[in-house]
Amino acid sequence: MPNIDLDNEFLELFYNITNSKPPKDLKLLDLKNQLINIVDTLRELNANAKSPIYSRAINPVPPDDDAEKKGPAILVVDDLGVITYQLKILLSQFDYDVDCSQEIYDAVNKYKKRKYAYIVMDLFIPTEREGFILLAELKKLAAAAGVKTVVGIITASPRKETEAQCKARGADFFLEKNSDWQNALVGIMKKYIDAEKGVDQEEDY
């Protein structure tokens, strides 16, 4: 049985790239599974795609922050660097302009400087209380600025009442982090963006 406890040298390298600190309870196997999930999601999207935009998904590469982005601006908020890095790679494959934040004050400051069209945020950052505070603040800022920002919640919480609580505070969609949540997230984002463009929803992958 291989040792899957934290390899400090490896994690230091990875988290230097993602500009974050590794959670104390993270195992190498968890990190490996997260990165495998994004590759599997992109392969599945490519296999089922009807649009040429998915042709690049089979070989995902880290996003080029200096490259010109044509898609809508999206802010991803999660206190785990693994998730923010994963979603930035995933969403950038489709030309979405993705920024990331790992704590609520930074997320609020980023939104004040740039009114994002979409926000995808984890609810536990690091606790549910902070997540609800951030959700309410972002919706308040959007309303005050007269900006329509779609805010979606992603969470591993199994509590049935959590979705209702998020919707009551203004969340536009809610997604539980199950085994196929990355694929589902891309599908949700595509529906919103296609709706804005007037694209027939039957043309979805």
C-alpha positions as a Markdown table, in Angstrom:
| # | Residue | x | y | z |
|---|---|---|---|---|
| 1 | Met | 0.0 | 0.0 | 0.0 |
| 2 | Pro | 1.6 | 3.3 | -1.1 |
| 3 | Asn | 1.9 | 6.1 | 1.4 |
| 4 | Ile | -0.6 | 8.8 | 0.4 |
| 5 | Asp | 0.1 | 11.1 | 3.3 |
| 6 | Leu | 1.1 | 14.7 | 2.4 |
| 7 | Asp | 4.3 | 15.0 | 0.5 |
| 8 | Asn | 5.3 | 18.5 | 1.6 |
| 9 | Glu | 7.7 | 19.2 | -1.2 |
| 10 | Phe | 5.1 | 18.3 | -3.9 |
| 11 | Leu | 2.3 | 20.3 | -2.1 |
| 12 | Glu | 4.5 | 23.3 | -1.7 |
| 13 | Leu | 5.2 | 23.3 | -5.4 |
| 14 | Phe | 1.5 | 22.8 | -6.3 |
| 15 | Tyr | 0.2 | 25.5 | -3.9 |
| 16 | Asn | 2.9 | 28.0 | -5.0 |
| 17 | Ile | 1.3 | 27.7 | -8.5 |
| 18 | Thr | -2.2 | 28.2 | -7.1 |
| 19 | Asn | -1.2 | 30.9 | -4.6 |
| 20 | Ser | -2.8 | 29.2 | -1.7 |
| 21 | Lys | -2.1 | 27.1 | 1.4 |
| 22 | Pro | -2.9 | 23.3 | 1.5 |
| 23 | Pro | -5.6 | 22.3 | 3.9 |
| 24 | Lys | -4.2 | 20.4 | 6.8 |
| 25 | Asp | -6.3 | 17.3 | 6.1 |
| 26 | Leu | -5.6 | 17.1 | 2.4 |
| 27 | Lys | -4.2 | 13.8 | 1.1 |
| 28 | Leu | -2.3 | 13.3 | -2.1 |
| 29 | Leu | -5.0 | 10.9 | -3.2 |
| 30 | Asp | -7.6 | 13.6 | -2.8 |
| 31 | Leu | -5.5 | 16.0 | -4.9 |
| 32 | Lys | -5.0 | 13.3 | -7.6 |
| 33 | Asn | -8.7 | 12.5 | -7.7 |
| 34 | Gln | -9.6 | 16.2 | -8.1 |
| 35 | Leu | -7.2 | 16.6 | -11.1 |
| 36 | Ile | -8.4 | 13.3 | -12.6 |
| 37 | Asn | -12.0 | 14.6 | -12.4 |
| 38 | Ile | -11.3 | 17.7 | -14.5 |
| 39 | Val | -9.7 | 15.6 | -17.2 |
| 40 | Asp | -12.6 | 13.1 | -17.2 |
| 41 | Thr | -15.1 | 16.0 | -17.4 |
| 42 | Leu | -13.4 | 17.6 | -20.4 |
| 43 | Arg | -13.1 | 14.3 | -22.2 |
| 44 | Glu | -16.8 | 13.7 | -21.7 |
| 45 | Leu | -17.7 | 17.1 | -22.9 |
| 46 | Asn | -15.6 | 16.7 | -26.0 |
| 47 | Ala | -17.1 | 13.3 | -26.7 |
| 48 | Asn | -20.7 | 14.6 | -26.4 |
| 49 | Ala | -20.2 | 18.0 | -28.0 |
| 50 | Lys | -22.2 | 19.3 | -30.9 |
| 51 | Ser | -20.2 | 22.6 | -31.1 |
| 52 | Pro | -16.7 | 23.0 | -32.4 |
| 53 | Ile | -15.9 | 25.0 | -29.3 |
| 54 | Tyr | -15.4 | 21.7 | -27.4 |
| 55 | Ser | -12.7 | 20.4 | -29.8 |
| 56 | Arg | -9.9 | 21.8 | -27.5 |
| 57 | Ala | -11.3 | 20.2 | -24.4 |
| 58 | Ile | -9.6 | 16.8 | -25.0 |
| 59 | Asn | -6.2 | 18.3 | -24.2 |
| 60 | Pro | -6.8 | 20.9 | -21.5 |
| 61 | Val | -3.9 | 23.2 | -20.6 |
| 62 | Pro | -3.5 | 25.7 | -17.8 |
| 63 | Pro | -5.1 | 29.0 | -18.9 |
| 64 | Asp | -2.9 | 31.8 | -20.2 |
| 65 | Asp | -3.8 | 34.8 | -18.1 |
| 66 | Asp | -2.4 | 37.2 | -20.7 |
| 67 | Ala | -4.5 | 35.8 | -23.5 |
| 68 | Glu | -7.4 | 37.7 | -24.8 |
| 69 | Lys | -10.7 | 36.3 | -23.4 |
| 70 | Lys | -13.9 | 36.6 | -25.5 |
| 71 | Gly | -16.3 | 35.0 | -23.1 |
| 72 | Pro | -18.1 | 36.4 | -20.1 |
| 73 | Ala | -16.2 | 37.3 | -16.9 |
| 74 | Ile | -16.6 | 34.7 | -14.1 |
| 75 | Leu | -15.4 | 34.8 | -10.5 |
| 76 | Val | -14.8 | 31.5 | -8.8 |
| 77 | Val | -14.7 | 31.6 | -5.0 |
| 78 | Asp | -13.5 | 28.6 | -3.0 |
| 79 | Asp | -11.1 | 28.3 | -0.1 |
| 80 | Leu | -9.5 | 25.2 | -1.6 |
| 81 | Gly | -6.8 | 26.0 | -4.1 |
| 82 | Val | -7.4 | 22.6 | -5.8 |
| 83 | Ile | -11.0 | 23.7 | -6.7 |
| 84 | Thr | -10.2 | 27.2 | -7.9 |
| 85 | Tyr | -7.3 | 25.9 | -10.0 |
| 86 | Gln | -9.5 | 23.1 | -11.3 |
| 87 | Leu | -12.4 | 25.4 | -12.3 |
| 88 | Lys | -10.1 | 28.0 | -13.8 |
| 89 | Ile | -8.7 | 25.4 | -16.2 |
| 90 | Leu | -12.1 | 23.9 | -16.9 |
| 91 | Leu | -13.9 | 27.1 | -17.7 |
| 92 | Ser | -11.0 | 28.8 | -19.5 |
| 93 | Gln | -11.2 | 26.0 | -22.1 |
| 94 | Phe | -14.4 | 27.7 | -23.4 |
| 95 | Asp | -12.9 | 31.3 | -23.5 |
| 96 | Tyr | -14.6 | 32.3 | -20.3 |
| 97 | Asp | -12.6 | 35.1 | -18.5 |
| 98 | Val | -12.0 | 33.5 | -15.1 |
| 99 | Asp | -10.7 | 35.1 | -11.9 |
| 100 | Cys | -10.4 | 33.3 | -8.6 |
| 101 | Ser | -10.6 | 34.1 | -5.0 |
| 102 | Gln | -10.2 | 32.1 | -1.8 |
| 103 | Glu | -11.7 | 34.2 | 0.9 |
| 104 | Ile | -14.7 | 36.5 | 1.3 |
| 105 | Tyr | -13.0 | 39.9 | 1.6 |
| 106 | Asp | -10.9 | 39.3 | -1.5 |
| 107 | Ala | -14.0 | 38.2 | -3.4 |
| 108 | Val | -15.9 | 41.3 | -2.4 |
| 109 | Asn | -13.0 | 43.6 | -3.4 |
| 110 | Lys | -12.6 | 41.8 | -6.7 |
| 111 | Tyr | -16.4 | 42.3 | -7.4 |
| 112 | Lys | -16.2 | 46.0 | -6.5 |
| 113 | Lys | -13.5 | 46.5 | -9.1 |
| 114 | Arg | -15.1 | 44.4 | -11.8 |
| 115 | Lys | -18.8 | 43.6 | -11.9 |
| 116 | Tyr | -18.7 | 39.9 | -13.0 |
| 117 | Ala | -21.5 | 38.5 | -15.1 |
| 118 | Tyr | -21.2 | 35.2 | -13.2 |
| 119 | Ile | -20.0 | 34.1 | -9.8 |
| 120 | Val | -19.5 | 30.4 | -8.8 |
| 121 | Met | -18.9 | 30.2 | -5.1 |
| 122 | Asp | -18.5 | 27.4 | -2.5 |
| 123 | Leu | -20.8 | 27.8 | 0.5 |
| 124 | Phe | -18.3 | 26.7 | 3.2 |
| 125 | Ile | -15.5 | 29.3 | 2.9 |
| 126 | Pro | -14.4 | 28.1 | 5.4 |
| 127 | Thr | -17.8 | 27.9 | 7.2 |
| 128 | Glu | -21.4 | 28.1 | 6.0 |
| 129 | Arg | -21.9 | 31.4 | 7.9 |
| 130 | Glu | -19.2 | 33.1 | 5.8 |
| 131 | Gly | -20.7 | 31.7 | 2.7 |
| 132 | Phe | -24.1 | 33.2 | 3.5 |
| 133 | Ile | -22.5 | 36.5 | 4.3 |
| 134 | Leu | -20.7 | 36.6 | 1.0 |
| 135 | Leu | -23.7 | 35.6 | -1.0 |
| 136 | Ala | -25.8 | 38.4 | 0.6 |
| 137 | Glu | -23.1 | 41.0 | 0.1 |
| 138 | Leu | -22.5 | 40.1 | -3.6 |
| 139 | Lys | -26.3 | 40.3 | -4.3 |
| 140 | Lys | -26.5 | 43.6 | -2.5 |
| 141 | Leu | -23.6 | 45.1 | -4.4 |
| 142 | Ala | -25.0 | 43.9 | -7.7 |
| 143 | Ala | -28.4 | 45.5 | -6.9 |
| 144 | Ala | -26.8 | 48.7 | -5.8 |
| 145 | Ala | -24.8 | 48.9 | -9.1 |
| 146 | Gly | -27.8 | 47.9 | -11.2 |
| 147 | Val | -25.9 | 44.9 | -12.5 |
| 148 | Lys | -27.3 | 41.5 | -13.2 |
| 149 | Thr | -24.8 | 39.0 | -11.8 |
| 150 | Val | -25.7 | 35.3 | -11.8 |
| 151 | Val | -24.5 | 33.8 | -8.5 |
| 152 | Gly | -24.3 | 30.0 | -8.2 |
| 153 | Ile | -23.6 | 28.0 | -5.1 |
| 154 | Ile | -21.5 | 24.8 | -5.2 |
| 155 | Thr | -21.3 | 22.8 | -2.0 |
| 156 | Ala | -20.7 | 19.3 | -0.7 |
| 157 | Ser | -23.3 | 19.8 | 2.0 |
| 158 | Pro | -25.9 | 16.9 | 2.1 |
| 159 | Arg | -28.4 | 19.0 | 4.1 |
| 160 | Lys | -31.7 | 19.3 | 2.1 |
| 161 | Glu | -32.5 | 22.7 | 3.6 |
| 162 | Thr | -29.2 | 24.2 | 2.4 |
| 163 | Glu | -30.5 | 24.8 | -1.2 |
| 164 | Ala | -33.6 | 26.6 | 0.1 |
| 165 | Gln | -31.5 | 28.8 | 2.3 |
| 166 | Cys | -29.2 | 29.7 | -0.5 |
| 167 | Lys | -32.1 | 30.5 | -2.9 |
| 168 | Ala | -33.8 | 32.6 | -0.2 |
| 169 | Arg | -30.6 | 34.7 | 0.0 |
| 170 | Gly | -30.5 | 35.3 | -3.7 |
| 171 | Ala | -28.6 | 32.4 | -5.2 |
| 172 | Asp | -29.6 | 31.8 | -8.9 |
| 173 | Phe | -28.6 | 28.2 | -8.9 |
| 174 | Phe | -27.4 | 25.5 | -6.5 |
| 175 | Leu | -25.2 | 22.5 | -7.3 |
| 176 | Glu | -24.1 | 19.8 | -4.9 |
| 177 | Lys | -20.6 | 18.5 | -5.4 |
| 178 | Asn | -21.4 | 15.0 | -6.4 |
| 179 | Ser | -19.4 | 12.6 | -8.6 |
| 180 | Asp | -20.3 | 14.5 | -11.8 |
| 181 | Trp | -20.6 | 18.1 | -10.5 |
| 182 | Gln | -17.9 | 19.6 | -12.9 |
| 183 | Asn | -19.8 | 18.4 | -15.9 |
| 184 | Ala | -23.1 | 19.7 | -14.5 |
| 185 | Leu | -21.6 | 23.1 | -13.8 |
| 186 | Val | -20.4 | 23.6 | -17.3 |
| 187 | Gly | -23.9 | 22.6 | -18.5 |
| 188 | Ile | -25.5 | 25.2 | -16.2 |
| 189 | Met | -23.1 | 27.9 | -17.3 |
| 190 | Lys | -23.7 | 27.1 | -21.0 |
| 191 | Lys | -27.5 | 27.3 | -20.6 |
| 192 | Tyr | -27.3 | 30.8 | -19.0 |
| 193 | Ile | -24.9 | 32.1 | -21.6 |
| 194 | Asp | -26.8 | 30.5 | -24.5 |
| 195 | Ala | -30.0 | 32.1 | -23.2 |
| 196 | Glu | -28.4 | 35.5 | -23.2 |
| 197 | Lys | -27.3 | 35.0 | -26.8 |
| 198 | Gly | -30.7 | 33.7 | -27.8 |
| 199 | Val | -29.3 | 30.2 | -28.7 |
| 200 | Asp | -31.9 | 27.4 | -29.0 |
| 201 | Gln | -31.5 | 25.3 | -25.8 |
| 202 | Glu | -32.1 | 22.1 | -27.8 |
| 203 | Glu | -28.6 | 22.7 | -29.3 |
| 204 | Asp | -27.0 | 21.9 | -25.9 |
| 205 | Tyr | -24.5 | 19.1 | -25.9 |
